[in-house]
């Protein structure tokens, strides 16, 4: 069986590319970590892969704001090739800083073509606590979301967050649109599955939103770090509690990519 090639796009300051590569490998994919400068030299190389992942970290030192300069790369240097990649149905995953870059470059939660149409927007801004949050959280997938990464997941996931600008914000019209399209792929919940307030919702995101997908379900962005809970030993209480690994999220994405 030929394993799907997964491009993990590294920028100066990202620091979770190795963890993400390990998760992809364990999930059955073939990870390839490439610096963004290499792709800048040959943007068409993107099409040699079946999946794209933007990992977490502090791209470009979060100059001008978290993910903003990385978003500029996506928007102005690779927009045409990335558009072709997405049009072919190839999945894209943005984790933490990668999520911020996808939102700020206009790929999430709605296509860039919507920018001039008067449709509602969304952003990721500073945590309500006004501090960097580093803790473990529970995530509940929407069972009817079109998201190819969460499709078929029927239990909550447990993983850490580590961010200062992770609060997802949109207006009433934006929230209604996300809800109607089941684009809220992952929601912060309590350990027993209830509605989450702080600290279970670590950043104060509206409606507990932890991750959203595009309307077609092939682009997913989330603030928590699923790559940091793929083996039991990463669980903070692994000698007493098992389960809730995030590996299935990667497995689902790679399974989808392998069919393309």
CORPE-V773910 format. One record per backbone hydrogen bond with DSSP energy under -1.0 kcal/mol. NH is the residue of the N-H (numbers start at 0). CO is the residue of the C=O. E is the energy in kcal/mol with one decimal. If there is no record, write none. Layout:
# CORPE-V773910
nh=NH co=CO e=E
nh=NH co=CO e=E
This chain:
# CORPE-V773910
nh=5 co=29 e=-2.4
nh=6 co=50 e=-2.7
nh=7 co=31 e=-2.8
nh=8 co=52 e=-2.3
nh=9 co=33 e=-3.4
nh=13 co=10 e=-2.4
nh=14 co=55 e=-1.4
nh=15 co=55 e=-1.6
nh=19 co=15 e=-2.4
nh=20 co=16 e=-2.3
nh=21 co=17 e=-2.0
nh=22 co=18 e=-1.9
nh=23 co=19 e=-2.4
nh=24 co=20 e=-2.5
nh=25 co=21 e=-2.3
nh=26 co=22 e=-1.7
nh=27 co=24 e=-1.2
nh=28 co=23 e=-2.8
nh=29 co=3 e=-3.1
nh=31 co=5 e=-2.6
nh=33 co=7 e=-2.0
nh=35 co=9 e=-2.9
nh=37 co=34 e=-1.3
nh=38 co=34 e=-1.2
nh=39 co=35 e=-2.1
nh=40 co=36 e=-1.5
nh=44 co=41 e=-2.1
nh=45 co=42 e=-1.7
nh=46 co=43 e=-1.7
nh=47 co=44 e=-2.4
nh=48 co=45 e=-1.4
nh=49 co=4 e=-2.7
nh=50 co=4 e=-1.2
nh=51 co=90 e=-2.0
nh=52 co=6 e=-2.9
nh=53 co=92 e=-2.9
nh=57 co=12 e=-2.2
nh=59 co=11 e=-4.4
nh=60 co=57 e=-2.5
nh=61 co=58 e=-2.2
nh=62 co=59 e=-1.5
nh=64 co=61 e=-2.0
nh=67 co=64 e=-1.8
nh=70 co=66 e=-2.2
nh=71 co=67 e=-1.7
nh=72 co=68 e=-1.7
nh=73 co=69 e=-2.1
nh=74 co=70 e=-2.4
nh=75 co=71 e=-2.8
nh=76 co=72 e=-2.0
nh=77 co=72 e=-1.3
nh=81 co=77 e=-3.0
nh=82 co=78 e=-2.3
nh=83 co=79 e=-1.9
nh=84 co=80 e=-2.2
nh=85 co=81 e=-2.5
nh=86 co=82 e=-2.6
nh=87 co=83 e=-1.4
nh=88 co=85 e=-2.1
nh=89 co=84 e=-1.6
nh=91 co=217 e=-2.7
nh=92 co=51 e=-2.5
nh=93 co=219 e=-2.8
nh=94 co=53 e=-2.8
nh=95 co=221 e=-3.2
nh=97 co=94 e=-2.6
nh=99 co=95 e=-2.4
nh=100 co=96 e=-2.1
nh=101 co=97 e=-2.0
nh=102 co=98 e=-2.3
nh=103 co=99 e=-2.6
nh=104 co=100 e=-1.3
nh=105 co=102 e=-1.0
nh=106 co=101 e=-2.0
nh=107 co=101 e=-1.4
nh=113 co=110 e=-2.1
nh=114 co=111 e=-1.9
nh=116 co=113 e=-1.8
nh=122 co=168 e=-2.2
nh=124 co=166 e=-2.5
nh=126 co=163 e=-2.3
nh=127 co=202 e=-1.9
nh=129 co=126 e=-1.8
nh=132 co=162 e=-2.8
nh=134 co=160 e=-1.0
nh=136 co=158 e=-3.1
nh=138 co=156 e=-2.7
nh=139 co=186 e=-2.9
nh=141 co=184 e=-1.8
nh=144 co=141 e=-1.6
nh=147 co=216 e=-2.9
nh=150 co=146 e=-1.1
nh=152 co=149 e=-2.3
nh=156 co=138 e=-2.7
nh=157 co=243 e=-2.4
nh=158 co=136 e=-2.2
nh=160 co=134 e=-2.9
nh=162 co=132 e=-1.8
nh=166 co=124 e=-2.2
nh=168 co=122 e=-2.8
nh=174 co=170 e=-2.7
nh=175 co=171 e=-2.3
nh=176 co=172 e=-2.1
nh=177 co=173 e=-2.6
nh=178 co=174 e=-2.5
nh=179 co=175 e=-2.5
nh=180 co=176 e=-1.8
nh=181 co=178 e=-1.1
nh=182 co=177 e=-2.6
nh=184 co=182 e=-1.8
nh=185 co=210 e=-1.8
nh=186 co=139 e=-1.9
nh=187 co=207 e=-3.3
nh=188 co=137 e=-1.9
nh=189 co=193 e=-2.0
nh=192 co=189 e=-2.2
nh=199 co=196 e=-1.3
nh=200 co=196 e=-1.5
nh=205 co=167 e=-2.2
nh=207 co=204 e=-2.0
nh=208 co=205 e=-1.8
nh=209 co=185 e=-2.5
nh=210 co=185 e=-1.9
nh=211 co=220 e=-1.9
nh=212 co=182 e=-2.2
nh=213 co=218 e=-1.6
nh=216 co=213 e=-1.4
nh=219 co=91 e=-2.6
nh=220 co=211 e=-2.5
nh=221 co=93 e=-2.2
nh=222 co=209 e=-2.1
nh=224 co=159 e=-3.1
nh=227 co=224 e=-1.5
nh=228 co=225 e=-1.6
nh=233 co=230 e=-1.8
nh=234 co=231 e=-1.9
nh=237 co=234 e=-1.6
nh=239 co=236 e=-1.9
nh=240 co=236 e=-3.1
nh=245 co=228 e=-3.1
nh=248 co=245 e=-1.3
nh=250 co=246 e=-2.4
nh=251 co=247 e=-2.6
nh=252 co=248 e=-1.6
nh=253 co=249 e=-2.5
nh=254 co=250 e=-2.5
nh=255 co=251 e=-2.1
nh=256 co=252 e=-2.3
nh=257 co=253 e=-2.1
nh=258 co=255 e=-1.3
nh=259 co=256 e=-1.5
